[in-house]
Amino acid sequence: MADNNSLVGGEVLLLQNKVKVIIVQVLVMIFLCINFLLIVTFFRKECFYTTTRYILFAVTLLSDSLMLVMSNVLLILIHFRFAMQVWICVIISVVVLAYNIVTPVTLTVMTLERYVAICMPLRHAELCSTRSTKHCILIIHGLSSVPCIVVLSTFFASASLSLYKQYRICTVEMLILYRWQDHVRSAVHEFYFLIMVIIILFSYVKIMKVAKAASGQDKKSSWKGLKTVILHGFQLLLCLIQLWTPFIETAVLQIDLILFINVRFYNYILFNLTPRCLSPLIYGLRDEKFFHAMKRFAFFGLYKRNIR
């Protein structure tokens, strides 16, 4: 009787896991389709790829799309218990680790761009030129690579050569061999997010002062910029919470395996997928110029099809 109960419980758990994977696939496909539409819209109009805030928006779209694809591939591989050599997993983990930081760093830069546009309008054209934006993108990727380099350095220093040829199920946590490595990673991430929070709060206070002092059209523009900064702060908060999910999952794993699987699933939905679908909401739907261009592009394609 006990064996039958355990067998039924195992089948139910397996079915739940399959349902969860299917739900994630549907959400990822929806987000990727939206991102693809926005990226195509961005490249179809010159006014978008010569304007700093739209260029940075495209950077978040591309990095979020890459992260969605990579994390989804890892999720599928883990679901099917597919093992690969460790050195291949290290290469995949490098991309995931680096681009996991690109989005929050870019959000911070976008906040600074709004600060310059509203609080320093006379210097906006000089500081936010297309050339400066290209340099800024390189700096964003350079800063985003630092935590990845730190994690890899601790891994290379601790791992034996024989480990690279072993077959294991690929997860980013595989790079953490000792407890102290996890502490180092957390310290670097927390330092980054502390700096980001300070920058966003500084920008918020400065824009708030300008918004209160402004009048007419300037006041409307300032308050819209303030709302954008608040949404960036909310995105950053979700990214920050994502850093604490491994600690929560480790604690839950010691209590119950089924609860651990459920917690990990909801963490992935709330703190991995959700922050990466807010970018289209903030700039793709809230920005009037971009929204109309996207709608015109989408309906124009359908209209041509109907004519034929």
C-alpha positions in Angstrom: 0.0 0.0 0.0 2.8 2.4 0.9 4.6 1.5 -2.4 1.4 2.3 -4.3 1.0 5.7 -2.5 4.6 6.6 -3.2 4.2 5.6 -6.9 1.1 7.7 -7.3 2.8 10.6 -5.5 5.8 10.3 -7.9 3.5 10.4 -10.9 1.6 13.4 -9.6 4.9 15.3 -9.0 6.1 14.4 -12.5 2.8 15.6 -14.0 3.1 18.9 -12.1 6.6 19.4 -13.3 5.5 18.9 -16.9 2.7 21.4 -16.5 5.0 24.0 -15.0 7.5 23.5 -17.9 4.7 24.0 -20.4 3.5 27.2 -18.6 7.1 28.6 -18.7 7.4 27.8 -22.4 4.1 29.6 -23.2 5.2 32.7 -21.2 8.7 32.7 -22.7 7.3 32.5 -26.2 4.9 35.4 -25.5 7.6 37.6 -24.1 10.0 36.7 -27.0 7.3 37.5 -29.6 6.7 40.9 -28.0 10.4 41.6 -27.8 10.9 40.6 -31.4 8.1 43.0 -32.5 9.7 45.8 -30.5 13.2 45.1 -31.8 12.0 45.1 -35.4 10.1 48.4 -34.8 13.3 49.9 -33.3 15.4 49.1 -36.4 12.7 50.3 -38.9 12.9 54.0 -37.9 16.1 56.1 -37.9 14.8 58.4 -35.1 14.9 55.4 -32.7 18.4 54.1 -33.3 19.9 57.7 -33.2 18.2 58.5 -29.8 19.9 57.5 -26.6 16.9 56.3 -24.6 15.7 54.1 -27.5 19.1 52.7 -28.0 19.4 51.7 -24.3 15.9 50.3 -24.6 17.0 48.1 -27.4 20.0 46.9 -25.3 17.6 45.8 -22.6 15.4 44.1 -25.1 18.3 42.2 -26.7 19.9 41.2 -23.3 16.5 40.2 -21.9 15.7 38.1 -24.9 19.1 36.4 -24.7 18.6 35.7 -21.0 15.1 34.3 -21.6 16.4 31.9 -24.3 19.5 30.8 -22.2 17.6 30.3 -18.9 14.8 28.5 -20.8 17.3 26.1 -22.4 18.9 25.4 -19.0 15.4 24.8 -17.6 14.6 22.3 -20.3 17.9 20.5 -19.9 17.4 20.2 -16.2 13.8 19.0 -16.6 15.1 16.1 -18.9 18.1 15.5 -16.6 20.5 16.1 -19.5 24.1 16.0 -18.4 27.0 17.7 -20.3 30.7 18.2 -19.7 31.5 20.8 -17.2 33.6 23.0 -19.5 30.6 23.4 -21.8 28.4 24.4 -18.9 31.0 27.0 -17.8 30.7 28.7 -21.3 26.9 28.8 -21.0 27.2 30.1 -17.4 29.5 32.9 -18.5 26.7 34.2 -20.8 24.0 33.8 -18.2 26.0 35.5 -15.4 27.1 38.4 -17.6 23.7 39.2 -19.1 22.0 38.7 -15.8 23.6 42.0 -14.7 23.4 43.9 -18.1 19.7 44.7 -17.6 19.9 46.3 -14.2 23.0 48.2 -15.1 21.3 49.5 -18.3 18.2 50.4 -16.3 20.4 52.6 -14.1 22.0 54.3 -17.1 18.5 54.9 -18.5 17.5 56.5 -15.2 20.6 58.8 -15.5 19.6 59.7 -19.1 16.1 60.8 -17.8 17.9 62.8 -15.1 20.1 64.6 -17.6 17.1 65.2 -20.0 14.9 66.7 -17.3 17.4 68.4 -14.9 20.1 69.3 -17.4 18.2 69.9 -20.7 20.8 72.2 -22.2 23.6 69.6 -21.9 21.4 66.6 -22.9 22.4 66.7 -26.6 26.1 66.9 -25.7 26.1 64.2 -23.0 23.6 61.8 -24.7 24.9 61.8 -28.3 24.9 58.6 -30.4 28.7 58.4 -30.1 28.5 58.7 -26.3 25.8 56.1 -26.2 28.0 53.6 -28.1 30.7 54.1 -25.5 28.2 53.8 -22.8 27.1 50.4 -24.1 30.7 49.2 -24.0 31.0 50.5 -20.4 27.7 48.7 -19.4 29.0 45.4 -20.7 32.4 45.9 -19.1 30.8 46.6 -15.7 28.4 43.7 -16.1 31.3 41.4 -16.8 33.0 42.1 -13.4 30.8 39.9 -11.2 31.1 37.1 -13.9 34.9 37.4 -13.9 35.0 37.3 -10.0 32.8 34.1 -10.0 34.9 32.4 -12.7 38.2 33.4 -11.0 37.1 31.7 -7.8 35.9 28.7 -9.7 39.1 28.3 -11.7 41.1 28.7 -8.5 39.1 25.9 -6.7 38.3 23.4 -9.5 40.6 20.5 -10.4 41.4 19.8 -14.0 39.6 16.5 -13.9 36.3 18.3 -13.0 36.1 19.9 -16.5 35.7 16.5 -18.2 33.0 15.2 -15.9 29.4 15.0 -17.0 26.9 17.0 -14.8 23.5 18.6 -15.1 24.2 22.2 -15.9 23.3 25.0 -13.5 25.0 28.3 -12.7 25.2 27.1 -9.1 27.6 24.4 -10.2 30.3 27.1 -10.4 30.0 27.5 -6.6 32.1 24.7 -5.1 32.6 26.2 -1.6 30.6 28.3 0.7 33.1 31.2 0.6 32.6 31.5 -3.1 28.9 32.1 -2.6 29.7 34.8 -0.1 32.1 36.6 -2.5 29.4 36.4 -5.3 26.8 37.8 -3.0 29.1 40.6 -1.8 29.8 41.8 -5.3 26.2 41.7 -6.4 25.0 43.5 -3.3 27.7 46.2 -3.8 26.5 46.7 -7.4 22.8 47.0 -6.4 23.6 49.3 -3.6 25.3 51.7 -6.1 22.3 51.3 -8.4 19.8 52.0 -5.7 21.7 55.2 -4.7 21.7 56.4 -8.3 18.0 55.8 -8.8 17.1 57.5 -5.5 19.3 60.5 -6.3 17.7 60.8 -9.8 14.2 60.4 -8.2 14.8 63.2 -5.7 16.3 65.6 -8.4 13.5 65.0 -10.9 10.9 65.4 -8.1 12.3 68.8 -7.3 12.2 69.9 -11.0 8.7 68.4 -11.4 7.4 70.5 -8.5 9.0 73.7 -9.7 8.0 73.2 -13.4 4.8 74.4 -15.1 2.8 73.6 -18.2 4.3 71.2 -20.7 7.6 71.0 -18.7 5.7 69.8 -15.6 3.9 67.1 -17.6 7.2 65.9 -19.1 8.9 65.9 -15.6 6.2 63.9 -14.0 6.2 61.3 -16.8 10.0 61.0 -16.3 9.4 60.6 -12.6 7.0 57.7 -13.2 9.5 56.1 -15.5 12.2 56.3 -12.8 9.8 54.7 -10.3 9.1 51.8 -12.7 12.9 51.4 -13.2 13.3 51.2 -9.4 10.6 48.5 -9.2 12.4 46.5 -11.9 15.6 46.9 -10.0 13.9 45.7 -6.8 12.7 42.5 -8.5 16.3 41.9 -9.8 17.6 42.5 -6.3 15.2 40.0 -4.8 16.4 37.5 -7.4 19.8 37.5 -5.6 18.2 36.3 -2.4 16.2 33.4 -4.0 19.1 30.9 -3.9 19.3 31.3 -0.1 15.5 30.8 0.2 15.6 27.8 -2.0 18.5 26.2 -0.1 16.7 26.6 3.2 13.4 25.2 1.7 15.3 22.2 0.2 16.3 21.1 3.6 12.6 21.1 4.7 10.8 19.5 1.7 11.6 18.6 -1.9 8.2 19.2 -3.3 8.0 22.6 -1.6 11.5 23.4 -3.0 10.3 22.6 -6.6 7.2 24.9 -6.2 9.2 27.7 -4.6 11.8 27.5 -7.4 9.1 27.6 -10.1 7.4 30.7 -8.6 10.8 32.4 -8.0 11.6 31.9 -11.7 8.3 33.3 -12.8 8.3 36.3 -10.4 11.9 37.3 -10.3 13.4 36.1 -13.6 10.6 36.3 -16.2 8.6 39.3 -14.7 11.5 41.9 -14.7 12.3 41.0 -18.3 8.8 41.6 -19.5 8.5 45.0 -17.8 10.9 46.7 -20.3 8.4 46.4 -23.2 5.7 47.8 -20.8 7.7 50.8 -19.8 9.0 52.0 -23.2 7.2 50.0 -25.8 3.7 50.8 -24.5 4.1 53.9 -22.4 6.2 55.8 -25.0 3.7 57.3 -27.3 6.0 57.7 -30.3 7.3 54.1 -30.1 3.8 52.7 -29.4 2.4 54.3 -32.5 5.3 53.2 -34.7 4.9 49.6 -33.4 1.1 49.7 -34.0 1.6 51.1 -37.5 4.1 48.5 -38.3 2.0 45.6 -37.1 -1.2 46.7 -38.7 0.5 47.6 -42.0 1.8 44.1 -42.3 -1.7 42.7 -41.8 -3.2 45.2 -44.2 -0.8 44.2 -47.0 -1.7 40.5 -46.4 -5.4 41.3 -46.7 -4.9 43.2 -50.0 -3.2 40.2 -51.5 
